[in-house]
Amino acid sequence: MQIRWTEQALEGFNNIRSEHFTFEETMPYKKVLVGRIQEKITTLGTSMSTDKSEWKGSYKLIVDRYIVYYSFSKNRKICYIEYFKHFRQHR
């Protein structure tokens, strides 16, 4: 399965920062986080539908306190990461 990020989701991902770690220290974490997201999508697939009407047809998961909304292409070969945010962040 191929995973593609929308601009909005990628912007949220790129905004991961820490007051406790430098940019160079944050980069390895971000790589691990991407792997965790991909692994969880592969494991959960379509089992976790969203609970919000504006995300109908999408699925939701939480990884390391980040909320990820995603959907699949019709042939399910492509997964689109549609939205990414920290759970404390307001939409």
HELIX and SHEET records of a PDB file:
HELIX    1   1 GLU A    7  ASN A   14  1                                   8    
HELIX    2   2 PHE A   23  LEU A   44  1                                  22    
HELIX    3   3 SER A   53  TRP A   55  5                                   3    
SHEET    1   A 4 GLN A   2  TRP A   5  0                                        
SHEET    2   A 4 ILE A  78  HIS A  86  1                                        
SHEET    3   A 4 TYR A  66  PHE A  72 -1                                        
SHEET    4   A 4 TYR A  59  VAL A  63 -1                                        
END                                                                             
